[in-house]
Amino acid sequence: MAETLAELQGWMIGSILAGGAAPAAAEAWIAGDDRLGAAGRLGIYAGGYRARLAETLRDDHPLLRRLVGDTVFDLFARSYVEARPPAHFSLYDYSAGFADHLAATRPDDGGPLAGLPADLARLERAMAEVQRAEGVDRLAVPAITADRVLLPGLKLALPDSVRLLPLDFDPIPLIEACARDEAPPVPEARSTLVAVALASWSCGSTAP
């Protein structure tokens, strides 16, 4: 039996992250009744918590979900939720490792587009990050003319509202189809350099 509230809370969050607890362990901490036992009651919280994490991944990756379909995407999400429980209270931070997880679990014999899910998840994460970044319009920096850009020793840096990504496919047809609420085409496998900058867009409403 837990001696302090903190111990009880620690056990409960650990059990929720694990997807539940054995009946004997749950009965030591939770009261059940004839309608629903202790393990079943804990399972409601565990299932709801994981469902919320999967919903967050779906909301954060509309392009990938449209391309692979709900069934396959939910398999991706379930694998990620089971392998990587949240380490931060913010749901915005939760999907940050999704692309790396997809890359680590990609099939070895998946063909030239086997890395597409990870690349697309990485692109969508970059889109989300630049929306939260501080744009150059808010920075108190002096204006500089084009001729001074070429001065020796001058160093230029990308603002936080820009991401440069090397991808193994051309994402533009996917983005345009999603913005028009159309079925996404199978992308062309080719090396592509993409700059993601601060802009307002949403899948199925406006173009990026």
C-alpha positions as CSV (number, residue, x, y, z in Angstrom):
1,M,0.0,0.0,0.0
2,A,1.3,3.5,-0.8
3,E,2.4,5.4,2.2
4,T,2.0,8.8,0.6
5,L,-0.1,10.5,-2.0
6,A,3.0,10.9,-4.2
7,E,3.7,7.2,-4.2
8,L,0.1,6.4,-5.1
9,Q,0.2,9.0,-7.9
10,G,3.5,7.6,-9.2
11,W,2.1,4.1,-9.3
12,M,-1.0,5.2,-11.1
13,I,0.8,7.2,-13.8
14,G,3.2,4.3,-14.3
15,S,0.3,1.9,-14.8
16,I,-1.5,4.3,-17.2
17,L,1.7,4.7,-19.3
18,A,2.1,0.9,-19.3
19,G,-1.5,0.4,-20.6
20,G,-2.9,-0.9,-17.3
21,A,-2.1,-3.2,-14.4
22,A,-2.6,-6.8,-13.4
23,P,-5.9,-7.4,-11.5
24,A,-4.0,-8.2,-8.2
25,A,-1.9,-5.1,-8.4
26,A,-4.8,-2.9,-9.3
27,E,-6.9,-4.3,-6.4
28,A,-4.3,-3.2,-3.9
29,W,-4.9,0.5,-4.8
30,I,-8.3,0.8,-6.5
31,A,-11.8,-0.2,-5.2
32,G,-13.9,-2.2,-7.7
33,D,-17.5,-3.5,-7.6
34,D,-19.7,-6.0,-9.2
35,R,-20.1,-3.9,-12.4
36,L,-16.4,-3.2,-13.0
37,G,-13.3,-4.4,-11.2
38,A,-10.2,-2.5,-10.2
39,A,-8.2,-3.4,-13.3
40,G,-11.1,-2.4,-15.6
41,R,-11.4,1.0,-13.9
42,L,-7.8,1.7,-14.3
43,G,-8.0,0.4,-17.9
44,I,-10.5,3.2,-18.7
45,Y,-7.9,5.8,-17.8
46,A,-5.1,4.0,-19.6
47,G,-7.1,3.6,-22.8
48,G,-8.4,7.2,-22.7
49,Y,-4.9,8.5,-22.2
50,R,-3.4,6.6,-25.1
51,A,-6.4,7.5,-27.3
52,R,-5.7,11.2,-26.6
53,L,-2.0,10.8,-27.5
54,A,-3.0,9.1,-30.8
55,E,-5.5,11.8,-31.5
56,T,-2.7,14.4,-31.0
57,L,-0.5,12.6,-33.6
58,R,-3.4,12.5,-36.0
59,D,-4.1,16.2,-35.6
60,D,-0.4,17.1,-36.0
61,H,0.1,15.0,-39.2
62,P,-2.9,15.5,-41.6
63,L,-0.7,15.0,-44.7
64,L,0.7,11.7,-43.6
65,R,-2.7,10.5,-42.4
66,R,-4.3,11.3,-45.7
67,L,-1.5,9.6,-47.7
68,V,-1.4,6.3,-45.8
69,G,-5.0,6.2,-44.6
70,D,-6.5,6.1,-41.1
71,T,-5.8,2.4,-40.5
72,V,-2.1,2.5,-41.3
73,F,-1.6,5.8,-39.5
74,D,-3.3,4.4,-36.4
75,L,-0.8,1.5,-36.5
76,F,2.1,4.1,-36.7
77,A,0.6,6.1,-33.8
78,R,0.0,3.0,-31.6
79,S,3.6,1.9,-32.1
80,Y,4.9,5.3,-31.1
81,V,2.6,5.6,-28.1
82,E,3.7,2.2,-26.8
83,A,7.4,2.8,-27.5
84,R,7.7,6.5,-26.3
85,P,5.5,7.6,-23.4
86,P,5.4,11.4,-22.9
87,A,8.3,13.0,-21.1
88,H,6.7,16.4,-21.0
89,F,3.3,17.8,-20.0
90,S,2.8,19.6,-23.3
91,L,1.0,17.6,-26.0
92,Y,2.7,20.0,-28.5
93,D,6.1,18.4,-27.6
94,Y,4.8,14.9,-27.8
95,S,5.0,14.5,-31.6
96,A,8.5,15.8,-31.8
97,G,10.0,12.3,-31.9
98,F,7.4,10.8,-34.2
99,A,9.5,11.1,-37.4
100,D,12.6,9.5,-35.7
101,H,10.4,6.6,-34.5
102,L,9.1,6.0,-38.0
103,A,12.6,6.1,-39.5
104,A,13.9,3.6,-36.9
105,T,11.0,1.2,-37.5
106,R,10.8,1.4,-41.3
107,P,11.0,-1.9,-43.2
108,D,14.4,-2.7,-44.8
109,D,12.8,-3.9,-48.0
110,G,10.2,-1.2,-48.4
111,G,11.4,0.1,-51.7
112,P,12.5,3.7,-52.7
113,L,9.6,5.3,-50.7
114,A,10.1,3.3,-47.5
115,G,11.4,6.4,-45.8
116,L,8.4,8.6,-47.0
117,P,6.4,8.3,-43.7
118,A,9.3,9.5,-41.7
119,D,10.2,12.3,-44.1
120,L,6.6,13.5,-44.3
121,A,6.3,13.5,-40.5
122,R,9.5,15.5,-40.3
123,L,8.1,18.0,-42.8
124,E,4.9,18.4,-40.8
125,R,6.8,18.8,-37.6
126,A,8.8,21.6,-39.2
127,M,5.6,23.2,-40.3
128,A,4.3,23.2,-36.8
129,E,7.6,24.5,-35.3
130,V,7.8,27.5,-37.6
131,Q,4.2,28.5,-36.8
132,R,5.4,29.0,-33.2
133,A,8.7,30.6,-34.0
134,E,9.4,34.3,-33.8
135,G,9.3,35.8,-37.3
136,V,11.8,38.4,-38.5
137,D,9.1,41.0,-38.4
138,R,9.2,41.0,-34.6
139,L,13.0,41.2,-34.4
140,A,14.6,44.6,-33.6
141,V,17.4,44.4,-36.1
142,P,18.8,47.1,-38.3
143,A,17.9,47.0,-42.0
144,I,20.7,46.0,-44.4
145,T,21.0,46.7,-48.1
146,A,21.8,44.1,-50.7
147,D,25.2,45.4,-51.4
148,R,26.3,45.1,-47.8
149,V,25.4,41.4,-47.7
150,L,28.5,40.8,-49.8
151,L,30.9,42.5,-47.4
152,P,33.8,40.3,-46.2
153,G,33.3,38.7,-42.8
154,L,29.6,39.3,-42.7
155,K,27.7,36.3,-41.4
156,L,24.1,35.5,-42.2
157,A,21.8,33.2,-40.2
158,L,18.4,31.7,-40.8
159,P,15.7,33.0,-38.5
160,D,14.0,30.6,-36.2
161,S,10.9,30.8,-38.4
162,V,12.7,28.9,-41.2
163,R,13.6,25.2,-41.5
164,L,15.7,23.7,-44.3
165,L,15.0,20.0,-44.9
166,P,16.6,17.5,-47.3
167,L,13.8,15.1,-48.4
168,D,13.7,12.0,-50.6
169,F,10.5,13.0,-52.3
170,D,8.8,16.1,-53.7
171,P,6.2,17.2,-51.2
172,I,4.5,20.0,-53.2
173,P,1.9,17.8,-54.9
174,L,0.9,16.3,-51.5
175,I,0.6,19.7,-49.9
176,E,-1.4,21.2,-52.8
177,A,-3.8,18.2,-52.9
178,C,-4.4,18.3,-49.2
179,A,-5.0,22.1,-49.2
180,R,-7.7,21.5,-51.9
181,D,-9.2,18.6,-49.9
182,E,-8.3,16.1,-52.7
183,A,-6.9,12.6,-52.6
184,P,-3.2,12.8,-52.2
185,P,-1.1,11.5,-55.1
186,V,1.8,9.0,-54.7
187,P,4.9,11.3,-54.5
188,E,7.8,11.1,-56.8
189,A,10.9,9.6,-55.2
190,R,13.7,12.1,-55.8
191,S,16.1,14.2,-53.6
192,T,14.5,17.5,-52.8
193,L,15.6,20.5,-50.7
194,V,12.7,22.2,-49.0
195,A,12.6,25.5,-47.1
196,V,9.7,25.7,-44.6
197,A,8.9,29.2,-43.6
198,L,6.3,30.9,-41.4
199,A,2.9,30.9,-43.1
200,S,-0.7,30.2,-42.4
201,W,-2.3,27.1,-43.9
202,S,-4.4,24.1,-43.0
203,C,-5.1,20.8,-44.7
204,G,-8.4,21.1,-46.6
205,S,-8.9,24.8,-46.5
206,T,-6.1,27.1,-47.7
207,A,-3.0,26.7,-49.7
208,P,0.4,27.1,-47.9
